[in-house]
Amino acid sequence: MIKSMTGFGRGEASDGVRTVTVEIRAVNHRYGEFTVKAPRRYAFVEEAVKKLARAEMRRGKAEISINAMSVAEEESAVFVNSAAAKQYFKGLRELQSSFDVCGDITLELLASLPDVMKSAPSDLDEESIIRVVSSATTNALRTFNDMRASEGAALASDLIARANLIDDLLQKIDARAPELPALYAERLRDRIAELMNAGAPDLPQERLAQEVAIFADRSNITEEIVRLRSHIAQLRRILNEDAGGPAGKKLDFLVQEMNREANTIGSKANDLKITECMLDMKSEIEKIREQVQNIE
């Protein structure tokens, strides 16, 4: 199945203590590159998340964001700093005595002073957290892959349509190619006639036949046409069948070979109609090359 390298996925999971949300965003990249953004206290989940992502995505640059929300008391605890509270109480009493001021030293006042009461995370059950984050990541990867597969199907449809256009142009070139030696001979005769009218000696028929034979051999594009047809068939096969893994690099190489054959056809044929077809063909090959850059 052809997949796009770009996509977005979102997944959620809960274990009764916390709810974890994972979002995946990916763009084109030559290799597989993964960045995990997680709360600092959940940093230990990074490798587990990357392992899951690598199993599903071979090429592309992905950013994976992890957010966690506590839904139970076990996630945090409140600590009372009695020593600090005693120092504050003693200091406030000394202020009252020194400045002869009145006022109650209340519980609310002491509790509001810095460092008297602290909220801190409780000890984390790392295995439980890895399980719930992995579950959320798996759910995110599922929706992420659905989007990539949908975009990949659209890309494959477009590429097959362009391959069909190239095949049509190739058929026109193939039909035109056998006419080239006769057309060359006719042009050569016309040129010889012009030269004879200008006083140049006649060219023997044997020499004319030799020149036409040399041209026919030099302009023969049968091999290039056969190879290009083979490349088109291979392109269709990769796009229509389950590639068994990322196909982007294969397609990229195949497009390079298609472009090489098209260039050779254009340079060898020495014919205006074939050149026009070849230019249209190269335009379609370039569009295929651009689209292939989006395929994993």
N, C-alpha and C positions, 0 to 999 in steps of 0.2 A: 504494500500500500504506500502510495506517494504521500508524503507529509510536508507541509510547509514548516520552515524554521520559526516563523513568527506565530505567536499565539498568546492567549491569556487563559488562566484557569484559577478557580477558587474552590477551596475545600474546607470543611469544618468537622471537628470531632470533639467529644467531651468524655471525661472519665468520672464525672460527678464532683470532682474537686476543681477542675479548671476547664474552660472551653478554649480551644485553640483554633485559630483561623490561619490558613496558609494561602497566599496568593502567588502565582507564578506568571511572570511576564518574560517573553523571549523575543529576540530580534535576530537577524541574520549574522552569522559569524562563521569563519572558515573552519574553526575547530569547536569543541565543546567547552564552554566556559560557564561556571556557575558561581553566583554570589549569594550568600545566605545572610539575611538581616533578621536577627532575633533579639529579644530582650537579653540584656547582659547576663542575667542569672540563668538563662536557657542556652548559653553559648555551647554547652556540651552536646547539643543535638545536631550541630552543623554537619558532622561527617555522616551521620545516619541519613539526613535529608539529602545530602549530595549523592550518596550511594543510590538512593531511590531515583533521583533525577537522572543520573547517568545511565541507569538501566532503561530509561524511556527515551532519552534524547542524546543522540550521538554528536550532532552538530548544532550550533546556535549559541547565543549568549543569553543566559537566563538569570533573572533576578528573582530570588525566592524570599518573600517577606513572611515572617511568623509573628503573630500577635496572640497573646494569651490573656484571658480574663478569669480571675478567681471567682468561683461560685460556692466555695466552702471556707470555713474558718481555718482549716488546716494549712492554708497557703500563707498565713501571716500570724504574727504574735506580737503582743504589746508587753514591753518591759518597763518596770519602774526603777529609776535610779535613785534609791533611797539616800545614798551618800550626798548626791547633789542637792536633793530636797532639804536635807539637814543643814547644809552649808547656806543655802538660800534663806532658810528660816532663821538661822543664827545671824546672818547678815542683816536681815530686815529688823530683827529685834535690836541690834546695835544701832541702826539708823533711828529707830523710834526713841531710844534712850539718848542718843547724841543730840538729836534735834528737837526733842520733846514734842513729838508729833503723835497724833492719835490715828487709829485705824486698825481694822481687823486683818489679820493674816489668815486668809481663807484657803480652803482646799482648792477652790477654782483658781486662785492666784498662784499657788504653788505649782499646780498641774500645768499652768500655761507658761511657766518659765522654761527657758531653753534646756534641753537634755534631761528634764525631770522624767518625762514619759516618752518612750520611743516605740515606734512601730517598725518591726523588722521581719523579713521573711523567715519562715520556719525552715527547718531542714528539709531539703527536697528529696523526693523519691525519684532519683534519676531514671530508673528503669520504667516507672509508670509514665513519666513525662515523655520519654523517648517513644513509648508505645502510642500515646495519644497524638503526639506530633507526627509520627509516622503515618498514623491513620488519616490525619487531616491532609498530609502531603499526598498520600495515595489518592484521596478524593479530589484534590486539586489537579493532580496529574491526569486523572480520568477526564475531567472537563477540558483540560489543556490539550490533551491528545485528540479529543473530539473536534475541537476548533481547528487544530493543525490538519487533521484528516479531511475536514470539510474544505479548507483552503487548498489542500493538496489535490483534491479531486477537481476543483476548479482550474488549478494550474495544469493538471494533466490534460483536461479537456481542451484547454487553449493550445497546449503544445502539440497535441495530436492534430488539431485543426491546421496548425502551421506546417506540420510535417506533411499533411495532405497537399497543401499548396505547393510545397517544395517538390513533392512527387509529381504533381501536374506539370510544373515547369520542367522537370527532368524529362518527362515524356515528350514534351515539345522539343527539347534539345536533342533527345535520342532520335526523333523523327527527322530532324533537320540535319543531323550529322552526316548521313550517307550522301547528301546532296553536295557537300562541300568540295570534293575533288572536281566534280563536273563544273561547278560554279567557278572554281579557281582556274580550270582549263579555259573556260570561256573568257574570263578576264585576261588571262595570259595571251590568248589569241588576239583579243581586241588591242592589247598593248603592242603586240608584234605588228599588227596591221598598221597601227599609228606610226611605228618606227620605220616600217617599210615605205610608207608614204613619204616619210622624211628622208628616204634614201638609204636606210640601213639594210643590210643583207637579210634574206629570209632565214628563219630558224628551222632546221630539219625537224621532221615529224618525230624522229627518234628522240631528239633532245627535248622536244615538247613533252613527249610521253614520260621521259625521265624526270623532268621537273615536276610534272603532275604527280608522279609516284612518290617523289621525295616529299612533296607537300602533304599528300594523303597520309604518309607514314608519320610525319611530324605533327599533323593535326588530329591524329586518331585519338578519340577520347572514350573509347569503349571501356577501357579498364577503369577510368575515373567514374563513368556512369554506373558500372557494376558495383564498385565500392560504395558509391554514394547511396545507391539503392539498398545495399546491405546495411549501411548506417541508419537509414530511415526505418528499415524493418526492425533493427535492434532498438531504436528509440521507441517505436510503438510497443515492442514487446516489454520493455522495462516499464513503460507507463501503464500498460494494460494488465500486467501480471503483478503478483505479490513479489516485490523485489527481495524479500527476506532480510531487509535491513535498509539503511540509508542508501539512496540512489543518486544523490546530488553529485558526488564526485564522478561516478560513472557517466552520468549525463553530461557533465562539464567536459570530460575528455572526449566523449562522442561528438559533441558540438564542435570542438576544435578540429576533429578529423573531417567533419562535414564541411567546415569552412575551408580546410586545406584542399579538398577535392573540388569544391566550387571554384576556388582561385585557379587551380590547374586547368579546369575546363575552360575558363575564361581566357587564360593566356594561350592555350593551344588551339582553340577553335578558329580564331581570327575571322569571326563572322559577326556582323552587326546584330542579327536577330538572336543569335545565341548569346551574345554579350548582354543584350537587353534582358533576356531570361535569367542570365547569371546574376545580374545586378539585383533583380527582384528576388532571386533566390538568396543572395547574400543578406538582403534586408530582412528576410524571414528568419534566416539562421541567426542573425544578430538579436532579433527579438526573442528567439528561443534561448539564446545564451543569457540574456538579461533575466528571463523568467527562471532559468535553471538555478540562478544564484539564490533564489528563495526556497529551494527544495533541500530538505535535509539529506 
